[in-house]
């Protein structure tokens, strides 16, 4: 049984006759623990119709490069294979996702989709809901507690949203039973030219995406199975040290699941249920980040219309940063200098190069990285633009609610006021000496240098 709070009807169309039920897969790129897919299968079985799964591949998604596309395509190839094993046809169209969904809805009895939170994802779903030829339902599957059930407004901090989420977890942390299809859809042949979805190389060649940021598949391969392997390895080998040592830059004690969560290749519910037999402070801290912090980020992009600009910073943080925007900066760097990791600070440079060469930046260093951009650029608005540009361009989990909220946090969002100082005002400050007091920074820099050399050699 899928909780009703996950399901929302998006249009007023009446039920129609059709050749199939259509699941427009976009955010939840997986078969395992996918509420939208499960609902689509239930409806197809109820209507005694086959199920068609569609994915829209636009080669011009904002700020997406070869790195992001290859990771996604690797996962989608796995999805196609798993669906075929279930008797379900998968079709990928090289088109704006909303356009393809509308075309395919013409012969559908019902259209079901998953939920996305960024403005472009919401725009696509509005377009389809208005133009679809059949009833359309949205099923939320990429958060533990549906965002609208948690709150209908922008939350101030983790503290304010935590208690709202925690009281609803028992209603939504329910295992999702596996379904079987009554009717095979493998003989459905929609009259639209689909992408031959057989090998990563051929799909990438068909898309002709921007190659400025190369793939890091030698470090992070996309897909559910790799996500599940990383989850199991994290639980077995690193979870026991998570609360105490997760912030140590020189050690990889994180889960490395954020790219997989970003592309919907693993469900936060599956991660949560995988920890049910663990009882420790490590589990509590990890789940607070997986659920509370991540769903606070979803709340931010859902209810703050300016989430991708400095205009999203309000209250004391905006006021104090603007009061100090004319303060003298100790260093000023161009965007190019920042992008190439050519500052005076070896720790910041290492964090930037880690992101450029590996597609991911260590969690604690993301905070330091963002804070220093504020300090080394002309004003808060320029700093915000630079931080988002770099984060979205190079991180596999860029262009994500967590990324937008993480940058906003560096500028005081979801945080409290601190002692006033130049440039930052009352926004939290971080410095290199603080890193040196807490962590083995020499080892971190050496590790990044070695990883960068390996990536350079791999692409040579």
C-alpha positions in Angstrom: 0.0 0.0 0.0 1.4 3.4 -1.0 0.6 6.2 1.5 -1.9 8.6 0.0 0.3 11.5 1.1 2.7 10.6 -1.7 0.1 10.7 -4.4 -1.3 13.9 -6.0 -3.5 14.4 -9.1 -2.1 17.1 -11.3 -5.0 17.7 -13.7 -8.7 17.4 -14.0 -8.9 15.1 -17.0 -11.4 12.2 -16.8 -10.4 8.6 -17.3 -10.0 7.6 -20.9 -9.5 4.5 -22.9 -5.9 3.9 -23.9 -3.4 1.3 -25.1 -1.2 1.5 -21.9 -0.5 3.2 -18.7 2.4 5.6 -19.0 5.1 6.2 -16.3 7.1 9.2 -17.2 10.3 8.5 -15.2 12.5 11.5 -14.6 13.6 12.1 -11.0 13.4 8.5 -9.7 15.8 6.8 -12.0 15.6 3.3 -10.5 13.4 0.2 -10.2 14.1 -0.6 -6.6 11.9 1.1 -4.0 10.3 3.4 -6.5 6.8 4.5 -5.3 6.0 6.1 -8.7 6.8 2.9 -10.6 4.9 0.8 -8.0 1.8 3.0 -8.3 2.0 2.8 -12.1 2.2 -1.0 -12.0 -0.7 -1.1 -9.6 -2.8 1.0 -11.9 -1.8 -0.9 -15.0 -2.8 -4.2 -13.4 -6.1 -2.6 -12.2 -6.9 -1.5 -15.7 -5.6 -4.7 -17.3 -3.2 -2.7 -19.4 0.5 -2.9 -20.2 2.9 -0.3 -18.7 5.2 1.8 -20.7 8.1 3.6 -19.0 9.4 6.8 -20.7 12.4 8.9 -20.0 13.1 12.3 -21.7 16.7 13.0 -22.6 17.4 16.6 -23.4 21.0 17.3 -24.4 20.8 20.8 -23.1 19.8 20.5 -19.5 21.1 23.7 -17.8 24.7 23.4 -16.4 24.9 19.7 -17.3 28.1 18.3 -18.9 29.4 14.9 -20.1 30.3 14.1 -16.4 26.6 14.3 -15.4 25.1 12.7 -18.5 27.4 9.7 -18.5 26.7 9.0 -14.8 22.9 9.2 -15.6 23.0 7.1 -18.7 24.9 4.4 -16.9 22.1 4.2 -14.4 19.4 4.4 -17.1 20.9 1.4 -19.0 20.5 -0.6 -15.8 16.9 0.6 -15.4 16.1 -0.5 -18.9 17.5 -4.0 -18.3 15.6 -4.4 -15.0 12.4 -3.3 -16.6 12.7 -5.6 -19.5 13.2 -8.5 -17.0 9.9 -7.5 -15.5 8.1 -7.4 -18.9 8.0 -3.6 -19.1 9.0 -1.6 -22.1 11.4 1.3 -21.6 11.6 4.1 -24.2 14.0 7.1 -24.2 13.2 10.1 -26.5 15.7 12.7 -27.4 13.4 15.6 -26.6 12.4 18.0 -23.9 11.0 15.6 -21.3 7.7 17.3 -21.1 7.2 17.3 -24.9 7.8 13.5 -25.1 5.4 12.9 -22.2 2.6 14.8 -23.9 3.2 12.9 -27.2 3.1 9.5 -25.5 0.0 10.5 -23.4 -2.1 10.6 -26.6 -2.5 6.8 -26.4 -2.3 6.4 -22.6 -5.2 5.7 -20.3 -3.3 7.2 -17.4 -0.1 9.2 -17.0 2.0 8.8 -13.8 5.2 10.7 -13.0 7.6 11.1 -10.1 8.3 14.5 -8.4 11.1 17.0 -8.9 11.7 20.2 -6.9 13.8 22.5 -9.0 12.0 25.2 -11.0 12.7 23.5 -14.4 11.4 20.1 -13.1 8.2 21.7 -11.8 7.7 23.7 -15.1 7.9 20.4 -17.1 5.2 18.8 -14.9 2.9 21.8 -15.2 3.3 21.8 -19.0 2.4 18.1 -19.2 -0.5 18.3 -16.7 -2.0 21.0 -18.8 -1.5 19.4 -22.2 -1.8 15.6 -21.4 -4.6 13.8 -23.1 -5.3 11.7 -20.0 -5.4 12.0 -16.2 -2.0 12.7 -14.6 -0.8 11.7 -11.2 2.5 12.6 -9.4 3.9 10.1 -6.9 6.7 11.4 -4.6 9.5 8.9 -4.1 12.8 10.7 -3.5 12.2 11.9 0.1 11.3 9.9 3.2 8.4 12.2 4.1 6.5 14.0 1.3 7.5 17.7 1.2 4.0 19.0 1.3 3.1 16.7 4.2 6.0 18.1 6.2 5.4 21.8 5.7 3.5 24.2 3.4 6.0 27.0 3.9 9.7 27.7 3.9 11.2 26.5 7.2 13.7 28.6 9.1 16.2 26.0 10.1 16.8 22.3 10.7 15.4 22.7 14.2 12.0 23.8 13.0 11.6 21.1 10.3 13.1 18.3 12.3 10.2 17.8 14.7 7.7 18.0 11.8 9.5 15.3 9.9 10.1 13.0 12.9 6.4 12.9 13.8 5.6 11.7 10.3 8.3 9.1 9.8 6.2 6.2 11.2 3.6 6.9 8.5 6.0 6.9 5.6 9.0 4.7 6.5 7.1 1.7 5.3 8.7 -1.1 3.2 7.5 -1.1 -0.5 6.4 -4.5 -1.6 7.6 -5.8 -5.0 5.0 -5.9 -7.8 4.5 -8.1 -10.8 3.0 -7.1 -14.1 -0.1 -9.0 -15.3 0.4 -7.9 -19.0 3.8 -7.6 -20.8 4.4 -4.3 -22.6 7.4 -5.5 -24.6 5.4 -5.4 -27.9 4.5 -1.7 -27.5 6.1 0.3 -30.3 5.3 4.0 -30.0 5.4 5.9 -33.3 8.2 8.1 -32.2 11.9 7.8 -33.0 13.6 6.6 -29.7 17.2 6.6 -28.8 18.9 3.1 -29.3 19.5 2.5 -25.6 22.0 -0.3 -25.7 25.5 1.0 -24.7 26.7 4.1 -22.8 29.0 5.1 -25.7 26.3 5.0 -28.3 23.8 7.0 -26.2 26.4 9.6 -25.4 27.3 9.9 -29.1 23.7 10.4 -29.9 23.3 13.1 -27.3 26.4 15.1 -28.3 26.6 16.8 -24.9 29.1 19.4 -23.8 32.4 17.7 -23.1 34.1 20.5 -21.2 33.7 18.6 -17.9 34.8 15.0 -18.6 33.3 11.9 -17.0 34.6 10.5 -13.8 33.2 7.0 -14.3 36.6 5.5 -13.3 35.7 6.8 -9.8 31.9 6.9 -9.7 29.9 4.6 -12.0 26.2 5.3 -12.2 23.4 3.0 -11.3 21.4 1.4 -8.5 23.7 -1.6 -8.1 26.8 0.6 -7.5 24.8 2.7 -5.1 23.7 -0.4 -3.2 27.3 -1.6 -3.1 28.5 1.7 -1.7 25.7 1.7 0.9 26.5 -1.8 2.1 30.3 -1.0 2.2 29.6 2.2 4.2 27.4 0.4 6.8 29.9 -2.4 7.2 33.2 -0.4 7.3 32.5 3.3 8.0 29.2 3.9 9.8 30.8 3.1 13.2 33.1 6.1 12.9 30.6 8.5 11.3 29.6 10.7 14.2 33.1 11.3 15.4 35.1 11.5 12.2 32.8 12.3 9.2 34.3 15.8 9.0 37.9 14.7 8.7 39.0 15.7 5.2 41.9 13.3 5.0 39.7 10.3 5.6 36.8 9.1 3.4 34.2 8.3 6.0 31.1 9.6 4.2 28.7 7.4 2.4 29.5 8.8 -1.1 25.8 8.4 -1.9 24.9 12.0 -2.8 25.4 11.5 -6.6 23.1 8.5 -6.5 20.5 10.3 -4.5 20.7 13.3 -6.8 19.8 11.1 -9.9 17.3 9.1 -8.0 19.4 5.9 -8.4 18.7 4.9 -4.8 15.8 5.7 -2.5 16.3 7.4 0.9 13.7 5.0 2.2 15.8 2.0 1.2 18.8 3.6 2.9 16.7 4.3 6.0 15.4 0.7 6.2 18.9 -0.7 5.7 19.8 0.8 9.0 16.9 -0.6 11.0 19.0 -3.0 13.0 21.6 -0.4 14.0 21.2 1.6 17.1 23.9 4.2 17.8 24.8 7.9 17.7 26.4 7.2 14.4 23.1 6.1 12.9 21.3 9.1 14.4 23.8 11.6 13.0 23.8 10.0 9.5 20.0 9.9 9.3 19.8 13.5 10.5 21.8 14.4 7.4 20.0 12.0 5.1 16.5 13.0 6.2 16.4 16.3 8.1 19.1 18.2 6.3 18.3 16.8 2.9 14.6 17.5 3.2 15.2 20.9 4.6 17.1 21.5 1.3 14.0 20.3 -0.6 11.8 22.6 1.4 14.2 25.5 0.5 14.0 25.0 -3.2 10.3 24.3 -3.2 9.2 27.3 -1.2 11.9 29.9 -1.9 11.4 31.2 -5.5 14.9 32.7 -5.5 16.8 29.6 -4.3 19.4 29.9 -7.1 20.4 33.5 -6.3 21.6 35.7 -3.5 18.0 37.0 -3.3 17.2 33.8 -1.4 19.2 35.1 1.6 16.9 37.0 3.9 16.7 38.1 7.5 19.9 39.0 9.4 22.2 37.3 7.0 21.3 39.4 4.0 21.3 42.6 6.1 24.7 42.0 7.6 26.4 40.9 4.4 25.1 44.0 2.6 26.2 46.2 5.4 29.8 44.9 5.0 29.9 44.5 1.2 32.2 47.6 0.9 34.7 46.2 3.4 38.2 45.8 2.0 38.9 42.2 0.9 42.3 40.7 1.7 42.4 39.0 -1.7 40.3 39.3 -4.9 40.2 36.5 -7.4 38.6 36.2 -10.8 36.2 33.3 -11.5 38.9 31.8 -13.7 41.5 31.8 -10.9 39.0 30.2 -8.6 38.0 27.6 -11.1 41.6 26.6 -11.7 42.4 26.5 -8.0 44.9 29.3 -8.1 44.5 31.1 -4.8 47.1 31.6 -2.0 45.3 29.0 0.1 46.5 25.4 -0.4 43.5 24.0 1.4 40.9 25.8 -0.7 42.8 25.0 -3.8 42.8 21.3 -2.9 39.0 21.4 -2.3 38.4 23.0 -5.6 40.7 20.6 -7.5 39.1 17.6 -5.7 35.8 18.7 -7.1 37.2 19.4 -10.6 39.0 16.1 -10.9 36.8 13.7 -8.9 33.2 15.1 -9.2 32.8 15.4 -5.5 34.1 17.5 -2.6 34.6 16.3 1.0 31.6 17.5 3.0 33.4 19.8 5.6 35.5 21.3 2.9 32.4 22.4 1.0 31.6 24.7 3.9 35.1 26.2 4.1 35.2 26.5 0.3 32.0 28.5 0.2 33.0 30.8 3.0 36.2 31.7 1.4 34.5 32.6 -1.9 32.5 35.3 0.1 35.8 36.6 1.4 37.7 36.7 -1.9 35.1 38.2 -4.3 33.9 41.7 -4.8 30.5 41.4 -3.1 28.0 38.8 -1.8 26.0 38.6 -5.0 29.1 37.9 -7.1 30.3 35.4 -4.5 26.9 33.6 -4.7 27.0 33.3 -8.4 30.6 32.0 -8.4 29.8 29.4 -5.8 26.8 28.0 -7.6 28.5 28.1 -11.0 31.4 26.0 -9.7 29.3 23.6 -7.6 26.9 22.9 -10.4 29.5 22.6 -13.1 31.8 20.1 -11.4 30.0 18.2 -8.7 28.1 15.1 -9.7 25.5 16.1 -7.2 25.4 19.7 -8.4 22.1 21.3 -9.5 20.6 19.6 -6.5 18.5 20.9 -3.6 21.3 20.0 -1.3 23.8 22.0 -3.4 21.6 25.1 -3.5 20.9 24.9 0.2 24.6 24.2 1.0 25.7 27.3 -0.8 22.9 29.3 0.9 24.1 28.0 4.3 27.5 29.5 3.6 25.8 32.9 3.3 23.9 32.4 6.6 20.7 30.6 5.5 19.4 28.1 8.1 22.1 29.3 10.5 22.2 31.8 13.5 24.1 35.0 13.9 27.7 35.0 15.2 30.1 37.6 16.5 30.4 40.5 14.0 33.5 40.8 11.9 34.6 42.4 8.6 33.1 41.2 5.3 31.0 38.5 7.0 29.2 40.7 9.5 27.3 38.2 11.7 27.5 35.3 9.3 29.5 32.4 10.5 33.3 32.6 9.6 35.8 29.9 8.9 39.6 30.1 8.5 42.6 28.0 7.6 43.9 28.0 11.2 40.6 26.4 12.3 41.2 23.6 9.8 44.7 23.0 11.0 43.6 22.8 14.6 41.0 20.2 13.9 42.3 18.1 11.0 45.3 16.6 9.2 45.3 19.0 6.4 48.7 18.0 5.0 47.4 14.5 4.3 44.2 15.9 2.7 46.2 18.1 0.3 48.5 15.2 -0.6 45.5 12.9 -1.2 43.8 15.4 -3.5 47.1 15.9 -5.5 47.4 12.2 -6.0 43.7 11.8 -7.0 44.1 14.7 -9.4 47.2 13.1 -11.0 45.3 9.8 -11.5 42.3 11.6 -13.1 44.6 13.5 -15.4 46.4 10.3 -16.4 43.1 8.6 -17.0 41.9 11.2 -19.4 45.3 11.6 -21.2 
